[in-house]
């Protein structure tokens, strides 16, 4: 299955022109959300009871909450990246050791960034932000790097895998805005042009090797070192201090709700194990099976944006 992203970048007399089609915005949501059964009123009531009884609720979200905002994920059956293509996400070790791989990554990210950064929260993100405002949400942990929870106003938030909106220098640790880097890339590549051949998760797009070959990669303005998005690539590990912080929030909680995650990655799954050790009730809202279905007292196979807004946080 090949998806045309409608993303084009070209430069005319030093002025960059960006074109990405929004015609299929609602269609793209349908492309990336797996099929689910109609809402079951009894399941809605069960989740409502779960939330009502929770006084210190911890919520952990994954890619499945953002597919309804038009961002593809990796693992969803039939519609995730793994099901659609034979492409795999970049590995941390490859990015760090190889300048050509960094060139490929930043060229693709440069083309994909305007559309990726334009995605907006959907009703599920807004519902969780509303729960926080009403004192229902003790803490929110997201495995996503899209900043949609922040855009929705969530503050009691840990971005477990970082955020694409920030860039770090691998040498000196200098942190900059991704938007600032976008402008620097434009200056470095006044005549470069590319058209993406498809969308991938986390702001990535598909480009040919020929398109990437002439792309100029910016370096750190402070020390000249290589730049990396402030995210945890596959094969890397989450900062131990952040892990300890989330473990502490789980231990403070009296219940845990998983939203839109298959929990296949250990970085998130470990907190489910902590919740089990603490004998916390666990509810899971995810289309399709997860790694922890047998640990949950409630499992719901529904769209996050359809179900969560129905829940009264009081």
N, C-alpha and C positions, 0 to 999 in steps of 0.2 A: 504494500500500500504506500503510495507516494503522495505526500501532501505538499502542495505549493504554498509557500508562505505569503506570497505577494509582497515580499520585502525587496526593495531595490535601493542601492546606494550608488551615487555617481557624483562627480564633481565637475562643475562647469565654471571655468574662469575663476577657480579658487573658491567658489561658493558651493557648499555641499547641498545636495537636494535629496531629501528623504521621501520615500513613498512606501507606505504600507497600507494595504487595503483593509478597511473596516467593514466592508460589505458582508463578510462572513463571520462577524464577531459572534453572533448568536449561534451560527452554524458550527464555529470552532469549538464552542462549549460542548455541543452535542458530539463532536468528533472525539473529544477527550474524556468524556464521562461514560463509564461502562453502563450497560442496561441494568435497571433495578426494578423490582416489583412495585406496585402501587403501595402507598402508605397504608399500614395496618393500624387502624384506630386503637386496637388493644396494645400494640407496641408503643404507640405514642403515649398512651396512659402509663405504661410501665416506665418509660423514660421520665415522664413527668414525676412519678413517685420517687424514682431514683434521685432526681435533682432536688425535689422538695425535701427529702430526708438528708441531703448533703448540706453540711454547714461549712465545711472547708474543702471545697471541691478543687481538685487539680485536673486540668484538661491538657491532653497532649494531642497535637494535630500533626497531620502528615500531608503528603501531596494531594490526597483525595479531597481535601477541603478546597484546594485551589484549582482543580480541574474545572470547576463550575465558573471560574473566572477566566477560562480559556487558556490555562497553562497546562501543557501536557505533563504526564508523569511517566515513570519508568515501568511500573509493574502491572498496571490495570489490564485485566484480561481483554484481549482483542484490540484495545485502543492505546495501551501504553507503548512507550518507545521500544521496549523489548519485543512486543508483539508485532509492531508495525515495521520494524527494520532490523537489520543485523548490526546496527551501530551500538556502541557501548560508551558510557560516560568516560571522561578523561580520568586517568589515574594520577594521584598526587606525585608519586615517584617519577612518572614520565614528565610531568609538567616541570618539576624542579630540576631535573637533569638535562632536559633537552630544549635548546633555544628554538629549533624548528617547531616543536610541539607547542611552545608558548606562542610562537608566531601564528600558528594555525588557530590556537584557541582565541587569541585576541582579535584576529580578523573576523572569525565567526561571531564572537561576542559583540564586536563593534556593529556588525550588521543587525544582530538580533536585539541589541539593547533598547533602542527606541520603542519597539513594540512590547518587549518584556516589561520595561519600566512603566509602560502606560496602563498595564492591567490594574483593575480596581477591585476592592473587596466585594464579595458577594454576600447574600443574606446570612450565610453561616458566620462569616467574620464579624458582621455587625451584631449578630445575636450574642456572640461570645463577649464582645466589647460591652454590650448592654448588661450582660450578667455581671461583669466586673463593676460596672457603675452601680448596680443594685447590691453589691456586697456578696454575691453568690460565688464568685470565682476567687479562690484563694491564690492560684497561680496558673499561668498558661505557659506551656512549653511547646514550641513548634520546631519541627524538623525541617521546615521550609525556609528558603532563602530569598523569598520574593517580597518581603516587607509588607504584605497585605494586612497582617494583624496590626502593624504600626499605623498604616493608612486608615484603619478602622478605629483607631484611638486606644487600642489596648496598651496598658502601661505595666501591669504586673506580668511581665513577659520575659522569657528567656529564649533567644534564638539559638537553639542547640548547635546548628551547623553553620551559624554565621549569617551574613546578609550580602547579597550581590550589590547592594548600593554603596558598599565600601570597598576600597582597594588598599592592600598592604604591600610594602616593600619587603621582599624576602631577606634582605640584608640588614637594614637598619630599623625595620618595623614602622616606618612612617605611614600614617593612615591618611588617605585622601578620599574625596567624593568620586564616585563612579562617573557622575556627570562632568566633573572637571577633567577626568581622563578622556571622556568622549571628545571634548573640545581639543585636547592636545593631540589625539589621534587624527582628527580632521586636518590640523595644521601640518602634521607629519606626512599625510597622504593626500596631497591636493589633487592628484590626477587618478587616484585609485578608484575602481568601481567594481561592484559585485552584485549579483542577484542570487538570493538564497534559493535552495532547491527543496527546502522543507524545514519544519519547526521541530525542535527538541526541547526537553525540559531545561529550566534554569538559564534561560536567555540564549541558549545555543541554537545555531542554525546549521544547515548543511551547505558547505562550499567545496568546490573542486580544488585540487592541489594547484592547478594552474592559476586560479583566482587568488590564492593565498600567497603565491611565490613573491610578488612584488610588494607585499604589505609591510610597512615599517612599524615596528613595535616600540612604543615609548618606554623609557626607563625612569627610575626614581629621580625626581628633581633634586633631591637632597644628597643622595650618594651615588646615583647612577646604577643602582642594583635592579634586578628583575622585579616586576610587579605581578601580583597575584590577587584575585578577588578575595575578600575576607570571608571565605567559606571553607568548609571541610570537604575536600575532594574525596572521591572513593579511594580507599587505601590509607587515608590519613586518620588521625585520632582526634577526638574532641578534647579540648583543654581540660586537664584533670580538675582544675579549680571550678570550672563550669559544671562538670559532672558532680562534684561534691555539693555544689550549691543546689542543683536540682534534686539530688538525693535528700537533702535537708528539707526541701519543699514537699517532697513526697511523704516524708516521715511526719511532717506537720499536718498533712491532709487527712480527711476522714473518708474520702472516696476518690476514685479516679475514672475519668471518662476519656476514652480514645476516640478521636474524630478523624476519619479519612487516612488511616495508616494500616498497612498490612503487618507492620512491626517486624518485617524481615531483617532489618538492619539492627545489629546489636546495640548501637548507640542509643536507640530509643527503647528497645525491648528490655534492657537491663532495669529500667525504671518500673516496668510491669513486674519484674521479679521482686523488686524491693516492695512494691505494693502488696504482692502476694505474701511475702514474709511478714508484713505488718498486718496481714489479714484484712486489707481494705477491700470493700466491694468494688468491682471493676465492671464498667459498661463499655461496650465497643460499638461505635457507629461507623461502618465501613461496608462498601459494596464489595462483596466477595469475602472469602475466608482470610483469616489472619493467623499469625503465629501463636496468638494467645486466646483463641476462641474457647479453649477448654478451661481457661482461668476466669472467664467472665460470667457474671451472674445474669447479664443481659447482652444480647447481640442483636444489632439492627442492621439490615441490608437496605439502606435508604440513602437518598441524596442528602448530604449535609445541609444544603441551602433550603431544602424543602422541610426538613424535620426540625432543626434547631430553632427557627423563628416561632414555632408552635409552642415552645416550652416557656412556661411562666417562671421567671427566676425568683419570685418571692417565696 
